[in-house]
Amino acid sequence: MKLGVIGYGSRIQSVIETIRKEEPACKVKAIVDVRPNKAGTGRNEHGEDIRFYRTPEEMLAEEKLDGVLIGTRCSLHTEMAVKVLPSGVPLFLEKPVSTTLEDARRLRAASESGLSPVVVSFPLRVTTIVQLVKEIIDSGKIGTVEHVQAINNVPYGGVYFHHWYRDESETGGLFLQKATHDFDYINYVVGLRPTQVCAMISKQIFKGTKPAGLKCADCEENRTCAESTVYGPNKNDLWEYCSFAEDTGNEDSGSALIRYESGMHASYSQNFFVRRSAASRGARFMGYKGTVDFDFYTNEVKVIMHHASRVETHRFDASEDHFGGDAALARNFLAVMRGEAESVSPLSAGLESALLCLKAKESALTGTFQAVEW
């Protein structure tokens, strides 16, 4: 099975390796990348020949591919997807699918006439944990979901302030970078459409007066700074820039209230300066009869019955790569390429989550409630 890649970055390389673990016959045969020297010199790490192209159009015209993966930086996801959709070649699209409302509308329009089946990189919805939560809720065991409380306290948040992710023109902000996953699994589990959102963001920690463009290696405080990426536990050669410089982008915490079509609402909060065991990512789904509670970091799902003295606990073995979701997505993309299955993470879900994130950002910037509509 022949794969074409647009934007051969580290995330998409990880996805490809996961695909190859599931099906070793998959081979990268063509790459479009603005940095051809980063992609290789005609052979990949497995010794396989690769052809390099300047544009997606050239690659699609010259190659007979079984699948295409888009792993560019975020601001180009829509642009590249619009080029692939008419081809009919199955597409794996990294999130967020769009970083502006204009791009999201453009991608939505292209999807209506597009021929390519799309698997959006939403691994959380296909984790064993979320699948169990959805199974329990769909069974009616806790009644209909009438309230959701979700959190994401990120212990590796430095990547959004030290690395290229600090550029908000690329990321679109951290609702689009992180909450897009959480909003997606919430939408998926409750099976309802969000109709309204209000949100707030704060930047209380990662701000300062250090010179713009300052690199951690050049800072005189890099031996004592708790965020040093040159010395200490945060040492990382890729995380170059000072997180306390005047050009450090992105909020460092954010929260949203989301109303759904049934009238119930969800609360969500994310934080990027907690560390170590303060990490938490999960949600509580509450019905009249009971509550389902889970956390990806503890690998536990609890079912608390409200009117009986019973608590059920389900424990899972620890999994890497988005808590096991990457492997599930890889298997699905393989099945889509073979024509054996439909996408478990379709473009419609990617667009709905992106729209919700964009409206949350607009709410935070304007202090207004926003209707979640096109």
TORKOL-4160 file (C-alpha; in steps of 0.2 Angstrom, whole numbers, padded with zeros to 4 digits, m for minus):
374
<pt num="1" X="0000" Y="0000" Z="0000"/>
<pt num="2" X="0007" Y="0016" Z="m0006"/>
<pt num="3" X="0006" Y="0032" Z="0005"/>
<pt num="4" X="0009" Y="0050" Z="0000"/>
<pt num="5" X="0013" Y="0063" Z="0013"/>
<pt num="6" X="0011" Y="0082" Z="0013"/>
<pt num="7" X="0021" Y="0090" Z="0026"/>
<pt num="8" X="0033" Y="0077" Z="0033"/>
<pt num="9" X="0034" Y="0083" Z="0051"/>
<pt num="10" X="0037" Y="0073" Z="0067"/>
<pt num="11" X="0019" Y="0070" Z="0071"/>
<pt num="12" X="0014" Y="0063" Z="0055"/>
<pt num="13" X="0030" Y="0052" Z="0055"/>
<pt num="14" X="0024" Y="0045" Z="0071"/>
<pt num="15" X="0007" Y="0041" Z="0063"/>
<pt num="16" X="0015" Y="0033" Z="0049"/>
<pt num="17" X="0026" Y="0022" Z="0061"/>
<pt num="18" X="0010" Y="0017" Z="0070"/>
<pt num="19" X="0002" Y="0012" Z="0053"/>
<pt num="20" X="0017" Y="0002" Z="0048"/>
<pt num="21" X="0016" Y="m0008" Z="0064"/>
<pt num="22" X="m0002" Y="m0012" Z="0060"/>
<pt num="23" X="0002" Y="m0016" Z="0042"/>
<pt num="24" X="0021" Y="m0017" Z="0037"/>
<pt num="25" X="0016" Y="m0017" Z="0018"/>
<pt num="26" X="0012" Y="0001" Z="0019"/>
<pt num="27" X="0026" Y="0012" Z="0012"/>
<pt num="28" X="0029" Y="0030" Z="0010"/>
<pt num="29" X="0031" Y="0032" Z="m0009"/>
<pt num="30" X="0030" Y="0051" Z="m0011"/>
<pt num="31" X="0033" Y="0067" Z="m0001"/>
<pt num="32" X="0028" Y="0085" Z="m0003"/>
<pt num="33" X="0038" Y="0096" Z="0010"/>
<pt num="34" X="0045" Y="0113" Z="0010"/>
<pt num="35" X="0060" Y="0106" Z="0018"/>
<pt num="36" X="0065" Y="0091" Z="0007"/>
<pt num="37" X="0082" Y="0090" Z="0017"/>
<pt num="38" X="0071" Y="0086" Z="0032"/>
<pt num="39" X="0062" Y="0072" Z="0023"/>
<pt num="40" X="0077" Y="0062" Z="0017"/>
<pt num="41" X="0088" Y="0060" Z="0001"/>
<pt num="42" X="0077" Y="0048" Z="m0009"/>
<pt num="43" X="0076" Y="0034" Z="0003"/>
<pt num="44" X="0068" Y="0033" Z="0020"/>
<pt num="45" X="0074" Y="0025" Z="0036"/>
<pt num="46" X="0068" Y="0008" Z="0030"/>
<pt num="47" X="0079" Y="0009" Z="0014"/>
<pt num="48" X="0063" Y="0012" Z="0003"/>
<pt num="49" X="0064" Y="0024" Z="m0012"/>
<pt num="50" X="0054" Y="0040" Z="m0011"/>
<pt num="51" X="0050" Y="0053" Z="m0024"/>
<pt num="52" X="0049" Y="0071" Z="m0019"/>
<pt num="53" X="0037" Y="0084" Z="m0026"/>
<pt num="54" X="0035" Y="0102" Z="m0025"/>
<pt num="55" X="0016" Y="0103" Z="m0025"/>
<pt num="56" X="0002" Y="0091" Z="m0020"/>
<pt num="57" X="m0005" Y="0093" Z="m0037"/>
<pt num="58" X="0011" Y="0086" Z="m0045"/>
<pt num="59" X="0011" Y="0071" Z="m0033"/>
<pt num="60" X="m0007" Y="0067" Z="m0036"/>
<pt num="61" X="m0005" Y="0068" Z="m0055"/>
<pt num="62" X="0011" Y="0057" Z="m0055"/>
<pt num="63" X="0008" Y="0044" Z="m0042"/>
<pt num="64" X="m0005" Y="0030" Z="m0039"/>
<pt num="65" X="m0008" Y="0031" Z="m0021"/>
<pt num="66" X="m0018" Y="0021" Z="m0008"/>
<pt num="67" X="m0018" Y="0035" Z="0004"/>
<pt num="68" X="m0012" Y="0053" Z="0008"/>
<pt num="69" X="m0008" Y="0060" Z="0025"/>
<pt num="70" X="m0007" Y="0079" Z="0029"/>
<pt num="71" X="0005" Y="0084" Z="0042"/>
<pt num="72" X="0010" Y="0102" Z="0038"/>
<pt num="73" X="0009" Y="0115" Z="0051"/>
<pt num="74" X="m0009" Y="0119" Z="0056"/>
<pt num="75" X="m0012" Y="0135" Z="0046"/>
<pt num="76" X="m0010" Y="0124" Z="0030"/>
<pt num="77" X="m0021" Y="0110" Z="0034"/>
<pt num="78" X="m0036" Y="0117" Z="0025"/>
<pt num="79" X="m0026" Y="0123" Z="0010"/>
<pt num="80" X="m0019" Y="0105" Z="0008"/>
<pt num="81" X="m0035" Y="0096" Z="0011"/>
<pt num="82" X="m0044" Y="0106" Z="m0002"/>
<pt num="83" X="m0031" Y="0100" Z="m0015"/>
<pt num="84" X="m0033" Y="0082" Z="m0010"/>
<pt num="85" X="m0052" Y="0080" Z="m0008"/>
<pt num="86" X="m0057" Y="0080" Z="m0026"/>
<pt num="87" X="m0045" Y="0066" Z="m0030"/>
<pt num="88" X="m0054" Y="0052" Z="m0021"/>
<pt num="89" X="m0039" Y="0046" Z="m0012"/>
<pt num="90" X="m0042" Y="0042" Z="0006"/>
<pt num="91" X="m0035" Y="0056" Z="0017"/>
<pt num="92" X="m0028" Y="0056" Z="0035"/>
<pt num="93" X="m0029" Y="0074" Z="0041"/>
<pt num="94" X="m0021" Y="0081" Z="0056"/>
<pt num="95" X="m0030" Y="0092" Z="0068"/>
<pt num="96" X="m0036" Y="0106" Z="0069"/>
<pt num="97" X="m0043" Y="0104" Z="0052"/>
<pt num="98" X="m0044" Y="0123" Z="0051"/>
<pt num="99" X="m0037" Y="0138" Z="0061"/>
<pt num="100" X="m0049" Y="0152" Z="0055"/>
<pt num="101" X="m0067" Y="0153" Z="0052"/>
<pt num="102" X="m0064" Y="0157" Z="0034"/>
<pt num="103" X="m0054" Y="0141" Z="0031"/>
<pt num="104" X="m0067" Y="0131" Z="0041"/>
<pt num="105" X="m0081" Y="0137" Z="0029"/>
<pt num="106" X="m0070" Y="0134" Z="0014"/>
<pt num="107" X="m0066" Y="0116" Z="0020"/>
<pt num="108" X="m0084" Y="0113" Z="0023"/>
<pt num="109" X="m0089" Y="0118" Z="0006"/>
<pt num="110" X="m0075" Y="0107" Z="m0002"/>
<pt num="111" X="m0081" Y="0092" Z="0008"/>
<pt num="112" X="m0098" Y="0093" Z="0001"/>
<pt num="113" X="m0092" Y="0089" Z="m0016"/>
<pt num="114" X="m0076" Y="0080" Z="m0011"/>
<pt num="115" X="m0073" Y="0062" Z="m0016"/>
<pt num="116" X="m0060" Y="0057" Z="m0003"/>
<pt num="117" X="m0065" Y="0048" Z="0013"/>
<pt num="118" X="m0056" Y="0057" Z="0028"/>
<pt num="119" X="m0050" Y="0051" Z="0044"/>
<pt num="120" X="m0047" Y="0066" Z="0056"/>
<pt num="121" X="m0033" Y="0064" Z="0069"/>
<pt num="122" X="m0045" Y="0063" Z="0084"/>
<pt num="123" X="m0037" Y="0048" Z="0093"/>
<pt num="124" X="m0046" Y="0051" Z="0110"/>
<pt num="125" X="m0063" Y="0047" Z="0103"/>
<pt num="126" X="m0057" Y="0029" Z="0099"/>
<pt num="127" X="m0048" Y="0025" Z="0115"/>
<pt num="128" X="m0054" Y="0010" Z="0124"/>
<pt num="129" X="m0058" Y="0022" Z="0139"/>
<pt num="130" X="m0070" Y="0033" Z="0129"/>
<pt num="131" X="m0077" Y="0019" Z="0119"/>
<pt num="132" X="m0082" Y="0011" Z="0136"/>
<pt num="133" X="m0089" Y="0027" Z="0142"/>
<pt num="134" X="m0100" Y="0029" Z="0127"/>
<pt num="135" X="m0106" Y="0011" Z="0128"/>
<pt num="136" X="m0111" Y="0014" Z="0146"/>
<pt num="137" X="m0120" Y="0030" Z="0142"/>
<pt num="138" X="m0129" Y="0023" Z="0126"/>
<pt num="139" X="m0135" Y="0009" Z="0137"/>
<pt num="140" X="m0146" Y="0021" Z="0147"/>
<pt num="141" X="m0138" Y="0015" Z="0163"/>
<pt num="142" X="m0135" Y="0033" Z="0170"/>
<pt num="143" X="m0150" Y="0040" Z="0161"/>
<pt num="144" X="m0148" Y="0054" Z="0148"/>
<pt num="145" X="m0133" Y="0065" Z="0151"/>
<pt num="146" X="m0139" Y="0081" Z="0158"/>
<pt num="147" X="m0122" Y="0089" Z="0163"/>
<pt num="148" X="m0104" Y="0087" Z="0159"/>
<pt num="149" X="m0088" Y="0093" Z="0168"/>
<pt num="150" X="m0072" Y="0091" Z="0158"/>
<pt num="151" X="m0054" Y="0096" Z="0162"/>
<pt num="152" X="m0037" Y="0095" Z="0154"/>
<pt num="153" X="m0022" Y="0100" Z="0165"/>
<pt num="154" X="m0007" Y="0098" Z="0153"/>
<pt num="155" X="0010" Y="0093" Z="0162"/>
<pt num="156" X="0020" Y="0096" Z="0146"/>
<pt num="157" X="0013" Y="0113" Z="0142"/>
<pt num="158" X="0030" Y="0120" Z="0139"/>
<pt num="159" X="0029" Y="0115" Z="0121"/>
<pt num="160" X="0017" Y="0129" Z="0118"/>
<pt num="161" X="0028" Y="0142" Z="0124"/>
<pt num="162" X="0046" Y="0136" Z="0120"/>
<pt num="163" X="0043" Y="0128" Z="0102"/>
<pt num="164" X="0035" Y="0134" Z="0086"/>
<pt num="165" X="0018" Y="0131" Z="0094"/>
<pt num="166" X="0020" Y="0148" Z="0102"/>
<pt num="167" X="0016" Y="0156" Z="0086"/>
<pt num="168" X="m0003" Y="0160" Z="0087"/>
<pt num="169" X="m0004" Y="0163" Z="0068"/>
<pt num="170" X="0000" Y="0145" Z="0066"/>
<pt num="171" X="m0009" Y="0137" Z="0081"/>
<pt num="172" X="m0024" Y="0148" Z="0081"/>
<pt num="173" X="m0024" Y="0147" Z="0100"/>
<pt num="174" X="m0025" Y="0133" Z="0112"/>
<pt num="175" X="m0043" Y="0129" Z="0111"/>
<pt num="176" X="m0039" Y="0124" Z="0093"/>
<pt num="177" X="m0023" Y="0115" Z="0098"/>
<pt num="178" X="m0029" Y="0105" Z="0113"/>
<pt num="179" X="m0048" Y="0108" Z="0117"/>
<pt num="180" X="m0052" Y="0102" Z="0099"/>
<pt num="181" X="m0048" Y="0084" Z="0105"/>
<pt num="182" X="m0059" Y="0086" Z="0121"/>
<pt num="183" X="m0073" Y="0095" Z="0112"/>
<pt num="184" X="m0073" Y="0081" Z="0100"/>
<pt num="185" X="m0075" Y="0067" Z="0112"/>
<pt num="186" X="m0088" Y="0076" Z="0122"/>
<pt num="187" X="m0098" Y="0079" Z="0106"/>
<pt num="188" X="m0096" Y="0061" Z="0101"/>
<pt num="189" X="m0101" Y="0053" Z="0118"/>
<pt num="190" X="m0116" Y="0064" Z="0121"/>
<pt num="191" X="m0122" Y="0063" Z="0103"/>
<pt num="192" X="m0128" Y="0081" Z="0103"/>
<pt num="193" X="m0125" Y="0096" Z="0093"/>
<pt num="194" X="m0117" Y="0111" Z="0102"/>
<pt num="195" X="m0127" Y="0127" Z="0100"/>
<pt num="196" X="m0119" Y="0141" Z="0110"/>
<pt num="197" X="m0103" Y="0144" Z="0119"/>
<pt num="198" X="m0095" Y="0157" Z="0131"/>
<pt num="199" X="m0077" Y="0156" Z="0136"/>
<pt num="200" X="m0062" Y="0165" Z="0145"/>
<pt num="201" X="m0044" Y="0164" Z="0143"/>
<pt num="202" X="m0029" Y="0170" Z="0154"/>
<pt num="203" X="m0011" Y="0173" Z="0152"/>
<pt num="204" X="m0004" Y="0174" Z="0169"/>
<pt num="205" X="0012" Y="0164" Z="0169"/>
<pt num="206" X="0021" Y="0163" Z="0152"/>
<pt num="207" X="0023" Y="0182" Z="0149"/>
<pt num="208" X="0037" Y="0194" Z="0153"/>
<pt num="209" X="0050" Y="0207" Z="0147"/>
<pt num="210" X="0064" Y="0196" Z="0140"/>
<pt num="211" X="0069" Y="0201" Z="0123"/>
<pt num="212" X="0058" Y="0195" Z="0108"/>
<pt num="213" X="0067" Y="0180" Z="0100"/>
<pt num="214" X="0077" Y="0176" Z="0115"/>
<pt num="215" X="0083" Y="0158" Z="0115"/>
<pt num="216" X="0085" Y="0148" Z="0131"/>
<pt num="217" X="0103" Y="0144" Z="0127"/>
<pt num="218" X="0107" Y="0162" Z="0127"/>
<pt num="219" X="0099" Y="0168" Z="0143"/>
<pt num="220" X="0109" Y="0171" Z="0158"/>
<pt num="221" X="0096" Y="0163" Z="0169"/>
<pt num="222" X="0096" Y="0147" Z="0160"/>
<pt num="223" X="0104" Y="0137" Z="0175"/>
<pt num="224" X="0091" Y="0144" Z="0188"/>
<pt num="225" X="0075" Y="0146" Z="0178"/>
<pt num="226" X="0062" Y="0133" Z="0182"/>
<pt num="227" X="0057" Y="0132" Z="0164"/>
<pt num="228" X="0075" Y="0130" Z="0157"/>
<pt num="229" X="0076" Y="0119" Z="0142"/>
<pt num="230" X="0095" Y="0119" Z="0142"/>
<pt num="231" X="0097" Y="0112" Z="0160"/>
<pt num="232" X="0086" Y="0102" Z="0172"/>
<pt num="233" X="0071" Y="0091" Z="0170"/>
<pt num="234" X="0064" Y="0102" Z="0155"/>
<pt num="235" X="0080" Y="0099" Z="0144"/>
<pt num="236" X="0074" Y="0098" Z="0126"/>
<pt num="237" X="0085" Y="0103" Z="0111"/>
<pt num="238" X="0069" Y="0107" Z="0101"/>
<pt num="239" X="0062" Y="0119" Z="0114"/>
<pt num="240" X="0073" Y="0134" Z="0109"/>
<pt num="241" X="0064" Y="0150" Z="0115"/>
<pt num="242" X="0062" Y="0159" Z="0131"/>
<pt num="243" X="0044" Y="0156" Z="0138"/>
<pt num="244" X="0045" Y="0173" Z="0148"/>
<pt num="245" X="0049" Y="0184" Z="0132"/>
<pt num="246" X="0038" Y="0198" Z="0126"/>
<pt num="247" X="0034" Y="0188" Z="0110"/>
<pt num="248" X="0029" Y="0172" Z="0119"/>
<pt num="249" X="0011" Y="0168" Z="0112"/>
<pt num="250" X="m0004" Y="0158" Z="0118"/>
<pt num="251" X="m0014" Y="0159" Z="0133"/>
<pt num="252" X="m0009" Y="0148" Z="0148"/>
<pt num="253" X="m0027" Y="0143" Z="0154"/>
<pt num="254" X="m0044" Y="0143" Z="0146"/>
<pt num="255" X="m0062" Y="0138" Z="0150"/>
<pt num="256" X="m0078" Y="0136" Z="0141"/>
<pt num="257" X="m0096" Y="0133" Z="0144"/>
<pt num="258" X="m0105" Y="0124" Z="0130"/>
<pt num="259" X="m0124" Y="0123" Z="0128"/>
<pt num="260" X="m0131" Y="0108" Z="0118"/>
<pt num="261" X="m0147" Y="0106" Z="0108"/>
<pt num="262" X="m0155" Y="0097" Z="0122"/>
<pt num="263" X="m0153" Y="0112" Z="0134"/>
<pt num="264" X="m0140" Y="0104" Z="0144"/>
<pt num="265" X="m0123" Y="0111" Z="0146"/>
<pt num="266" X="m0104" Y="0106" Z="0148"/>
<pt num="267" X="m0090" Y="0115" Z="0157"/>
<pt num="268" X="m0072" Y="0113" Z="0151"/>
<pt num="269" X="m0056" Y="0120" Z="0158"/>
<pt num="270" X="m0038" Y="0118" Z="0152"/>
<pt num="271" X="m0022" Y="0123" Z="0160"/>
<pt num="272" X="m0004" Y="0123" Z="0153"/>
<pt num="273" X="0007" Y="0127" Z="0168"/>
<pt num="274" X="0003" Y="0112" Z="0180"/>
<pt num="275" X="0017" Y="0099" Z="0181"/>
<pt num="276" X="0020" Y="0081" Z="0187"/>
<pt num="277" X="0006" Y="0072" Z="0196"/>
<pt num="278" X="m0006" Y="0088" Z="0194"/>
<pt num="279" X="m0009" Y="0081" Z="0176"/>
<pt num="280" X="m0027" Y="0076" Z="0173"/>
<pt num="281" X="m0037" Y="0074" Z="0158"/>
<pt num="282" X="m0055" Y="0067" Z="0158"/>
<pt num="283" X="m0073" Y="0071" Z="0161"/>
<pt num="284" X="m0089" Y="0067" Z="0172"/>
<pt num="285" X="m0105" Y="0063" Z="0162"/>
<pt num="286" X="m0119" Y="0065" Z="0174"/>
<pt num="287" X="m0137" Y="0058" Z="0172"/>
<pt num="288" X="m0151" Y="0057" Z="0185"/>
<pt num="289" X="m0148" Y="0039" Z="0188"/>
<pt num="290" X="m0129" Y="0040" Z="0189"/>
<pt num="291" X="m0112" Y="0047" Z="0184"/>
<pt num="292" X="m0098" Y="0041" Z="0173"/>
<pt num="293" X="m0081" Y="0048" Z="0178"/>
<pt num="294" X="m0064" Y="0044" Z="0169"/>
<pt num="295" X="m0047" Y="0051" Z="0168"/>
<pt num="296" X="m0034" Y="0046" Z="0155"/>
<pt num="297" X="m0019" Y="0048" Z="0166"/>
<pt num="298" X="m0026" Y="0036" Z="0179"/>
<pt num="299" X="m0033" Y="0024" Z="0166"/>
<pt num="300" X="m0049" Y="0022" Z="0176"/>
<pt num="301" X="m0068" Y="0023" Z="0172"/>
<pt num="302" X="m0080" Y="0024" Z="0187"/>
<pt num="303" X="m0098" Y="0022" Z="0186"/>
<pt num="304" X="m0107" Y="0029" Z="0202"/>
<pt num="305" X="m0125" Y="0024" Z="0204"/>
<pt num="306" X="m0135" Y="0038" Z="0212"/>
<pt num="307" X="m0149" Y="0028" Z="0220"/>
<pt num="308" X="m0139" Y="0012" Z="0225"/>
<pt num="309" X="m0124" Y="0009" Z="0236"/>
<pt num="310" X="m0114" Y="0003" Z="0221"/>
<pt num="311" X="m0098" Y="0010" Z="0212"/>
<pt num="312" X="m0091" Y="0001" Z="0197"/>
<pt num="313" X="m0072" Y="0003" Z="0193"/>
<pt num="314" X="m0064" Y="m0002" Z="0177"/>
<pt num="315" X="m0045" Y="m0001" Z="0176"/>
<pt num="316" X="m0035" Y="m0002" Z="0160"/>
<pt num="317" X="m0017" Y="m0005" Z="0156"/>
<pt num="318" X="m0007" Y="0010" Z="0152"/>
<pt num="319" X="m0006" Y="0014" Z="0134"/>
<pt num="320" X="0005" Y="0027" Z="0125"/>
<pt num="321" X="0002" Y="0037" Z="0109"/>
<pt num="322" X="m0014" Y="0046" Z="0114"/>
<pt num="323" X="m0019" Y="0033" Z="0127"/>
<pt num="324" X="m0020" Y="0019" Z="0113"/>
<pt num="325" X="m0030" Y="0030" Z="0101"/>
<pt num="326" X="m0017" Y="0032" Z="0088"/>
<pt num="327" X="m0016" Y="0013" Z="0085"/>
<pt num="328" X="m0035" Y="0012" Z="0083"/>
<pt num="329" X="m0035" Y="0027" Z="0071"/>
<pt num="330" X="m0021" Y="0018" Z="0061"/>
<pt num="331" X="m0032" Y="0002" Z="0060"/>
<pt num="332" X="m0047" Y="0012" Z="0054"/>
<pt num="333" X="m0037" Y="0022" Z="0041"/>
<pt num="334" X="m0030" Y="0005" Z="0034"/>
<pt num="335" X="m0048" Y="m0001" Z="0033"/>
<pt num="336" X="m0053" Y="0014" Z="0024"/>
<pt num="337" X="m0039" Y="0013" Z="0011"/>
<pt num="338" X="m0044" Y="m0005" Z="0008"/>
<pt num="339" X="m0062" Y="0000" Z="0006"/>
<pt num="340" X="m0067" Y="m0011" Z="0020"/>
<pt num="341" X="m0074" Y="0002" Z="0032"/>
<pt num="342" X="m0080" Y="0020" Z="0034"/>
<pt num="343" X="m0070" Y="0033" Z="0044"/>
<pt num="344" X="m0073" Y="0033" Z="0063"/>
<pt num="345" X="m0067" Y="0051" Z="0064"/>
<pt num="346" X="m0075" Y="0059" Z="0049"/>
<pt num="347" X="m0072" Y="0077" Z="0042"/>
<pt num="348" X="m0089" Y="0082" Z="0049"/>
<pt num="349" X="m0083" Y="0079" Z="0066"/>
<pt num="350" X="m0067" Y="0089" Z="0063"/>
<pt num="351" X="m0076" Y="0104" Z="0056"/>
<pt num="352" X="m0089" Y="0104" Z="0071"/>
<pt num="353" X="m0075" Y="0104" Z="0084"/>
<pt num="354" X="m0065" Y="0117" Z="0074"/>
<pt num="355" X="m0081" Y="0128" Z="0073"/>
<pt num="356" X="m0083" Y="0126" Z="0092"/>
<pt num="357" X="m0065" Y="0130" Z="0096"/>
<pt num="358" X="m0066" Y="0146" Z="0084"/>
<pt num="359" X="m0082" Y="0152" Z="0092"/>
<pt num="360" X="m0075" Y="0149" Z="0110"/>
<pt num="361" X="m0059" Y="0159" Z="0105"/>
<pt num="362" X="m0071" Y="0173" Z="0098"/>
<pt num="363" X="m0081" Y="0173" Z="0114"/>
<pt num="364" X="m0065" Y="0174" Z="0125"/>
<pt num="365" X="m0059" Y="0189" Z="0115"/>
<pt num="366" X="m0075" Y="0199" Z="0114"/>
<pt num="367" X="m0083" Y="0194" Z="0131"/>
<pt num="368" X="m0099" Y="0188" Z="0122"/>
<pt num="369" X="m0109" Y="0172" Z="0120"/>
<pt num="370" X="m0107" Y="0165" Z="0103"/>
<pt num="371" X="m0119" Y="0155" Z="0093"/>
<pt num="372" X="m0111" Y="0139" Z="0086"/>
<pt num="373" X="m0117" Y="0140" Z="0068"/>
<pt num="374" X="m0109" Y="0143" Z="0051"/>
